[in-house]
Structure formats: structure tokens, C-alpha cells
Amino acid sequence: MLTILFCFVNIVRITTRT
């Protein structure tokens, strides 16, 4: 489950990169 969390955080960080 840690992998999913890390993936989610990564996506969020990229999306918040406006």
C-alpha cells in the first residue's frame, strides 16, 4: 500500500506544479 500512497503523492505534486 505504500507504493500506492507514494504514487498518489507524486501525482499530486506534479498536478500542483502550476
mmCIF file of the C-alpha atoms, coordinates in Angstrom:
data_MODEL
# 
_entry.id   MODEL 
# 
loop_
_atom_site.group_PDB 
_atom_site.id 
_atom_site.type_symbol 
_atom_site.label_atom_id 
_atom_site.label_alt_id 
_atom_site.label_comp_id 
_atom_site.label_asym_id 
_atom_site.label_entity_id 
_atom_site.label_seq_id 
_atom_site.pdbx_PDB_ins_code 
_atom_site.Cartn_x 
_atom_site.Cartn_y 
_atom_site.Cartn_z 
_atom_site.occupancy 
_atom_site.B_iso_or_equiv 
_atom_site.pdbx_formal_charge 
_atom_site.auth_seq_id 
_atom_site.auth_comp_id 
_atom_site.auth_asym_id 
_atom_site.auth_atom_id 
_atom_site.pdbx_PDB_model_num 
ATOM 1  C CA . MET A 1 1  ? 0.000  0.000  0.000   1.00 0.00 ? 1  MET A CA 1 
ATOM 2  C CA . LEU A 1 2  ? 2.988  2.249  0.473   1.00 0.00 ? 2  LEU A CA 1 
ATOM 3  C CA . THR A 1 3  ? 3.592  2.170  -3.275  1.00 0.00 ? 3  THR A CA 1 
ATOM 4  C CA . ILE A 1 4  ? 0.076  3.437  -3.982  1.00 0.00 ? 4  ILE A CA 1 
ATOM 5  C CA . LEU A 1 5  ? 0.487  6.247  -1.469  1.00 0.00 ? 5  LEU A CA 1 
ATOM 6  C CA . PHE A 1 6  ? 3.812  7.257  -2.960  1.00 0.00 ? 6  PHE A CA 1 
ATOM 7  C CA . CYS A 1 7  ? 2.312  7.214  -6.453  1.00 0.00 ? 7  CYS A CA 1 
ATOM 8  C CA . PHE A 1 8  ? -0.586 9.364  -5.304  1.00 0.00 ? 8  PHE A CA 1 
ATOM 9  C CA . VAL A 1 9  ? 1.718  11.880 -3.647  1.00 0.00 ? 9  VAL A CA 1 
ATOM 10 C CA . ASN A 1 10 ? 3.833  12.014 -6.776  1.00 0.00 ? 10 ASN A CA 1 
ATOM 11 C CA . ILE A 1 11 ? 0.815  12.732 -8.963  1.00 0.00 ? 11 ILE A CA 1 
ATOM 12 C CA . VAL A 1 12 ? -0.455 15.386 -6.566  1.00 0.00 ? 12 VAL A CA 1 
ATOM 13 C CA . ARG A 1 13 ? 2.942  17.106 -6.510  1.00 0.00 ? 13 ARG A CA 1 
ATOM 14 C CA . ILE A 1 14 ? 3.068  17.134 -10.297 1.00 0.00 ? 14 ILE A CA 1 
ATOM 15 C CA . THR A 1 15 ? -0.504 18.417 -10.564 1.00 0.00 ? 15 THR A CA 1 
ATOM 16 C CA . THR A 1 16 ? 0.111  21.184 -8.022  1.00 0.00 ? 16 THR A CA 1 
ATOM 17 C CA . ARG A 1 17 ? 3.015  22.294 -10.210 1.00 0.00 ? 17 ARG A CA 1 
ATOM 18 C CA . THR A 1 18 ? 1.111  25.054 -11.991 1.00 0.00 ? 18 THR A CA 1 
# 
